[in-house]
Amino acid sequence: MIVVIPARYASTRFPGKALADLGGKSVLRRCYEQVAKVVDADSIIVATDDQRIVDECNRYEMKSIITSATCLTGTDRVAEVAQQITAQWYINVQGDEPFLSPDGLRQLIDFTDTASADLSVINACAPIGHETDFRSVTVPKVVRDLNGNLLYISRAAIPTTKSLQFKAAYRQVGLYAFRAVALQQFAKQPNKTPLEALEDVEILRFLELGFRVAMIEVQENGIAIDTPEDLERAKQFLATT
């Protein structure tokens, strides 16, 4: 098992967010340090296409691999790592999760230890506590079946009532686990699949390819950094913890 942290500089909504300062440390470094509370440093790899991020990794002794600048998504970047390094599971931790829950990462790793052979994609989710997050397009909302498998994920406010009320919902958390076979099929696609492209949520590509995606519930990770406004919220959150 290895943990891969995809980190690109040219983010559409927030260029340079991986290196944005958050309380004296970069967003990426804070994410890495949370992972390192659970996983040995030799098993953590930052996957990037930008020398500025490589320089940040070298500065703080974080292992990194240069991946293609043409990767469609972070998961495509993980798939490139899988072509170079053999592992039973590839844990994908989004580099924009500076408050990643170590307990949530442990839960995901433990889940892979008992996963059936026919399961090759796992994602995490957490309850949404505030209606603001339920309405936000930067927060993907998860809908599961009775067995905990992903039915759909959307930036829209789902599930909801006839009058569009917020009752109870779950948000996606940037923790994933993949077997190599799933990553191979994912990366074979020359373009984003239709729903993936529409929603801009890459886990949908696995659903569209016919993979079962198991969802595990973990503790909320705090604030994911998708926009400059998220960074300001994160700074306020950090100041109060």
N, C-alpha and C positions, 0 to 999 in steps of 0.2 A: 504494500500500500504506500502510495506517495500522495502528498498534498500539493496541488498546483494552484498558484494564485495568478490568474490572468490579469495583466495590468497594461493598458495602453495609454499613451499620452493624449492622443487625438480623440477624446470623447466628444460625441456630438453635442450633448447638452452642457458639458462642463469640461472643456479642454484643460488638460493638466491636472485633473482632480486627484490623480494618484499621488502627486507630489505636493498637493495643497497643504499648507501648514495648519495643523490642528493641535493647538496647545504645545507648540515647540517641536512637534514631530510630524512627519508626513502622514497622510491618510494611509498610504501603503504600509509604512513602517508600523503604525499602530495595529493594522490588521495582522501583519506578520507576527508581531509580538504576542497577540492573542492566540494565534495558531501554535506558536512555540511553547505555550503553556501546556499543550497536549501532545504534540508530535516532536520528535527529535529533529534538530535543525538539518541533519543530513537527508531527511525525507521531505523537506519543504523546498519547492522550486517556484520562483517568480518567472512567469512566461510573458515576455514583452517584445515589442518591435521597435523600441525607442532607446537610444543610447543614454538619454537623460535618466531613464528609469534604471538602466544597467548601472550607471554611475552611483545612483542612490543605493542600490543593492550592494555594490562593492564597498561603499563607504561604511555600511553597517553590517558587513559580513553575512549578507543574505544571498543564497545561491540563486542564479538566474540563468535562463536560456533565451536566446534570441529566436523569435518565431517570425513568420511571414507578416509583412505589412498588409497583405491582402486578406487576412483572416476575417471572415464575416462576423464572427462573434467570439466571445471568450471561450466558449466550448470548442470551437474550431481550433483555438490556440492550445487548449488542453489536448486535443486530438493530435496535434503536431508533436507535443511532448511525448505522447503515447507511442509515436512512431520511433522515438529515440530511446525510451526507457521502458522496460518491461515491468509490469506490476499486475497484481490480481485486480486491484481497484485503484481508480484515480479519483481522489477527492478534490473537487473544485470548490475553492473558497473565493468568492468575489473580492477583489482588492479594494472595493469601496465600502467595506463593512468594518470600520475601525472599532466598533464596539461588539464585535463577534463574541458570542457566548462560548467559552471553552466547554461548558457542559453540553451545549448543543452539538459541538463538534464531536465530543466523546460519544454522544448518543448516535450520531450518524455512523461513526466508525464501528461502534458495537453492533449496529444494525447490519452492516455489511458482513460481520462475522457469522451471522445466522441466516443470511439471505439465501433463498432457494436458487438453484442453478439457473432457472429460467428468468430470474430477475436481473436486469443489467442497468437500470436507471433508478436512482433514488433522489428525491428532493426534500427540502425541509420547509415547514410553514409554521406560523405562529398566530395566535388570536389577535385580531385588530381591536384595540381598546378605545380608539377615538374615531368619531365620524369623519373628522378631517382627513385621516388616512384612508378611510373607506372611499371617500370622494376623490382622492388625489389620483391623477393619471400616472404619477411616478411610482405608485405602489401597486404591483400586480396582485390581484385577488385570486385565491385558489378555491376551486370547487371539487370536492372529493366524493367518491362513491362510498357505499357502506363498508367496504373493505379497506378504505383508506387510500385507494388508488386515485390518481388525478383524472378527473373528468374534463376539466377545462381550466384555463387561467386567463385572466383578462385585466386590462387596465381600467375597464369599466367597473362601476360599482355593483358587483355581484357577490352572492345571491341577494335578491331583494324582493320586496312585496309588490303587489299590484300598484300600490301608491308610492313605490320606490323608496321605502323606509330602510334605514339601517337597523337591522336586528342583531345579527351575529355573522361574522365573516373572518376569514383567515388571509393573511398576506404571505407571499412567498418570501422565504429567507434565502440569502445567497450561499447556501450550502448544498452541494450536489455530490453524488458518487456514481461513477460510471465504470462498467467493464469495457475492455478494449473493443469488443465486438460492437457495442452500441456506438462508441466513438468513431469506429471505422465507417459505419453506415451513415452517421451524422455528417462526417466530413466529405463523404462521396458526393453530396449534393452541391452542384455548382452555384446554386442560388438559395436564398432563404425560401422555405416552403410558404405557401400562400397565407396561412393563418399566422405563422411566425412573422412574416413581413408586415402583415396588417397590424398586429398587436405590438410588434417589436419586443417579443418575449421568446427567447431561444428554446426554452424547454418544450414549446409547442411543436418544434420540428420532430422531436421524438414521438409525440402523440400522432402526428400526421404520418410518420413512417410506420406506425403500428406497434410501437413499443409500449409496454405497461410501465407506468411511472408510479412507483410507490412513494407516498408522502408521509413523512414522519413529523410529529408535532414537537417543536423545541421551544425553548425560552426565547422571548423577543430579543433581537440583537441591538436594540436601540435605533439609531438613525443611519440608514444607508445614504451615501453621498452621491446623489445623482445631479444636483444642481448647486449653484452658488448659494441659494437660499438654504438648502440642506446643510451646507457647511456652516452657515451662521447658526442654524439650530443646533448643530453638533457642538459648536463652541460653547453655546449656552448650556447645553446638556453636560458637557465636560466640566464646566465651571461649578456645577451643582452636585457633582459626584465625588 
